[in-house]
Amino acid sequence: MITMGVTFQDYYKTLGVERSATEKEIKAAYRKLARKWHPDLHSAKDKQEAEEKFKQVNEAYEVLNDPEKRAKYDRLGANWRDGQDFQPPPDMGDVRFYTNMGAGGAGGFSDFFEMFFGGRGAPFGRTGRTTRPGGPVRGQDVESELELTLEEAYRGGEKTIQLSSREVCPACGGAGIGGDTFCSRCGGTGANAAVKTLTVKIPPGVRDGGRIRLKGQGGEGYAGGPGGDLYLKVRLLPHPQFKVQGDDLETEVVLRPEQAVLGDRVSVPTLDGTVKMKVPAGIRTGKRLRLRGKGMPLRDGRGDEYVRVAIDIPERLSPEEEDLYRQLAALRKGV
């Protein structure tokens, strides 16, 4: 036997109950927390944290709901703190010790549980949980977020992404049960974390907040059932030149004073490249000019692009330019 230090688990703190809690109070606390942290009720970005919390809640209930395990656990006394390095007292001769368990013990329960109880949970009937249906069950639909540049959304095409996912636990087949207790591989969740790579077809003109469906790429089915669907919610990244206003785009062009007064043809950016735009004489700051058909793609055409005018005063003037401005000021004196 080799004694090894592990991290103490405060099961009472995990369930949020006092050490004097009754069986009814423990069961009520477990049900509340199990509903709160069940991974299927959380989005992709929070699922990993929820899965870990769910495992901790299951482990605490596995101990405190079993009179024998709870009595054995309570022999440690109330002076241990959650997260404290644990070495069993000399009188705990019935504690079993393991080596090379790795982080998280056998996968579902902590090293502390595996050391203290030897990896065996209470008979499954004591937990009050039920098995999953025996027939095929369709997997859960899953929603995640897909970040796109404006150019990617405008042109469409394909994009390769990596997503955190949950795969059916190979040890329990998704049932969450291993023998007569929670599956030690998945901690009773029925699934393990994984990463999958997908190629997404992006339709041209997809909007911010739009959803792209990938059939069968959601949660895995159970007992041969089909996989759920994956819905990717589009989030457009900010663009340095353009703003999306519904079906239209908006950008800005900066004019010199003489261009605004006399009019000109200036270069304006579009998502198809730079074009020349006519600026009428006497235009003022804030005025918008329209480029037809240069906006976002539509089923039967395209939106427009609006160019907002800004007039800029040169920071530095040559002596000749300054003299001309003085002449202009003199001509307009009293106007």
N, C-alpha and C positions, 0 to 999 in steps of 0.2 A: 504494500500500500504506500502511496506517495501523497503526502499532504500538500495541497496547493491553495494559495489565497485567491479568493474571488470577491466580487462586489456584493455586499449585502443588499437584499431586496426587502424594502419595507412594504409588505403586502397590504397592511392596513392603510398606509398612506396612498398606495396606488388606487384602492377602492374608495378612499375618502371617508373611512369609517373609524370609530374609536376601537381600541383593543377590546372593549367590553361589548361590542356590537353583537346583537342577536343574529341567529341564522336568517331570520326574515329581513333584517336590515342589510345584511351582507348580500342576500339575493337581490334585494331591491336596488342596491348600489351597483351591483354587477349588471343588471339588466339595463339600467340607465346609461352606464358607460359603454356597454357593448353596442347599444343603439347609436350612441354618439360617435364612436370611433370605428364602426364597421366600414372597411375599405370600400365597399360597393356604394356607399353614400357620399364619397368624396371625389373631387375632381382629380385629374391626372397629377397635377402639381402637388396636391396634398396627400395623395394616396399612400406614398411610402411612409410618411409620418403616421398616418392613420393606422396602417398595417402594424407598425411597431407598437403603437399605443394599444391596439386591439390584442396583440400577443401578451403584453404586460398585464392587461386586465384579465385575460383568460388564465394566465399563470397564477395571479393573485387569488382568483376565485377557485382555481383547482386546489389550492392549499386551504383557504379559509372556509370553504364549504364542506370539507371533509374533516370530521371531528378528530380522527387520529392524526392526520397531517397538521391540523391546527394546533393540537395539543403538543405535538413534537416541536413545531415552530415556536410556540409560546414559551417553551423551556429556555429559549435563548434570553428571555427577559425583554424589558422595554428600553434598554439603554443603547441599543444599536441604532445608528443613523443611516438613512437611505443613502446608498452610494459608498458607504464606508467599507474599507478592506476587511474581509471576513476570514477569520481562522476559527474553526470550531473549538469550543471549550473542551477541556480534557474529559469531562464526563459524558460527552456526546459520542460514545463508542460505536453507536449504530450508524453513524454517518458514513456514506460510501464516498470514495475518492476516485477521480478519473484524471487522466492526462491526455493531452493532444485533443481536447474537445473543440478548441477554437472559440472565436467570439460567438456568443449566443448559444453555447452548449451544443446540443444536437441539431440546432437549427431553429426550433420553435420556442424552447424554453431557455432560460438563462443558465449560465454556469452554476450559479448559486442553487437553482432548483435541481439541476442534474447531480450536483455534489450531495445535496441534502436528502433528496428523495430517490436518487438512482434512476431518474428518467421515467418513472411510472406514475401516472396520474391516478385519480380516483376512478372507480368504475363509472362508465359513461352515464349510467342511469342516474347517478347522484347529481350531475350537473344541471339536469333539467333541460338540456338541449336535445334537439331532435335531428335525425339524419335528413339528408336532402332527398328529394323525390327519387324513386328508383328508375324512372324512364328518362329518355333524352330531354334535356332542358337547353333552350337557346341561351347563348351568352348575353351578358349585359351590353347595352349600347354605351359607348364611351364618347365623351366630348373633350377635345383638347384645343389648343390655340396654334394657329399657323401664322407666323410673321412673314409679311411680304413687302418688298420694296414697291414703290408706285410703278416702276417699269415692269416688274414681274406681274403685277395685277393687270396692267394695261395690255401687255402682249400675250399673257398666258404662257402655256408651255408645261414643262415638267420640272419638279423640284424633289430632291431626295431629302428625306427628314429621318431623324431618329427619335423614337418615343419610348418613354418608360411605360412598361405594360405589366400585366399580371398573367402568368401562365398557370394552367391547372397543375396542382402539386402532383408529381409523379408517384409520391409515396402513398397518398391516400386517394388519388383519382378525383380530387376536388371535393370529397365528402367532409374533410376537416377532422376525420376520425382515424386514429391509429390504434387498432386493437380495441381496448375498452376505455380509451381516453382521447384527449386532443392529439391530433397528429403532431409529432415533435418536429417534423420537417417544416411545416407551414404555420405551426402554432394555432391550428384550428381555423385558419382563414380559408383553407381550401385552395390557395394559390400562392405562388412565389413571384417575387419581382424579377423582371427581365427587361431587356432592351431590344427593340426590333427596328429594322430599317425598312422604310417604305418609299415608293416613288409615287408622288401625287401629281395628277393631271390638273392644271389650273386653267379654268376657262377664261378667255380674254375678257377684261372688263369687270372682273369680280370686285365687289365693293367691300369696304370695311364693315365688319359685322356679318358678312355673308358666310354661309356654311357649305363646306364641301364634304360629301358623303363618300366614305370608302366602305363598300359592302363587305361584311364578314371580317373586318379588321379590328373589331372591338374586342370585348371579353370573350374568352374561349367558352364553347359550349360544354355541357356536362353530360357524361354518359352517351357520347356520340351526337349530341345536339349541335346545331349550326352555331357559328360564332355570331356575336352581335355586330353592329355596325359602328364605325368610327366616324364621328362628325368633327371636322376641323373648322373652328371659327376663325375667320380671317381678321387679322389686325394689320392695318397698313402702317408701316413705319413712317415717321416724319420725313418730308422731302425738303431739301434746301431751297428749291425754286418754286415748287407748285403746292397749292392747296386744292383738295378735292371738295367741290361744292355740289353734292348730288351727282348729276351726270356731267357737270362742267368742271373745268380746271381754272384756277386763277393764278396769275403770276404778276410780276411787276417789271416795268421798264423805267429807267432813269434817264431823264432828258436834261440837256443843258438849257439855260435860259433862252438862247437864240433859237434852239430847235423848237421850243414850246411856242415862241412868238411867231416864227416864220413858217413852222411846219417842216416835216422832213420824212425820209424813209429810213427806218431803223431796224436793226436786227432784233428778233424776239425769239426766245427759246420755246420749243414745243417738244412733246415726247417723241415726235418723228424727226426731230432735227430743227435747226435754226431756219426761220423764214423772215422775209422782209415785210414790214407793216408800214402803211402810210399813216403819218401823224398829221392831223389837220392843224392849220395855223391857229394860234390863240388858245391852245388847249391849256387847261389848268390842272394843278395837282389834285389827285383823287379821282379824276375822270377815268372811266373804264371804256376801253375799246374792245370790240369783239372780233375773234377769229373763228369763223364758222367751221364746224366739223373738226375741230382740233381738240375736243374733249374726250371723255371716256367712251369706249365702245358700247353701243346699244344693239338690240336685236335687229332694228331696222335702220341703223345709221350710227351716228356718233353725236355726243354733246358738243358744246362749244368751249373755246378758251377765252377767258376775259383777261385783258391786260390792263392793270391799274397803273396810271401815270404818276410818277414822282419827279419833281424838278429839283435839281441839285445846283448849288452855287459852287463854282470852282474854288478850291482852297488857295491856289496860288495863281496870280495874274502877272503876265509880262507887263512891262511899262506901257507898251502900245495898247494892250487890252484894257489896262486901267484907264488910260487916256480916253479910249473910246467910251467906256462906261461913264466917265465924267462928262463927256460931250452929250451922251444920251440923257444923263441926269439934268443937264442944263436945258436941253430941248424940252424936257417934260416938266420943267419947273413951272409951277402954277397951273398945271393941267388937272 
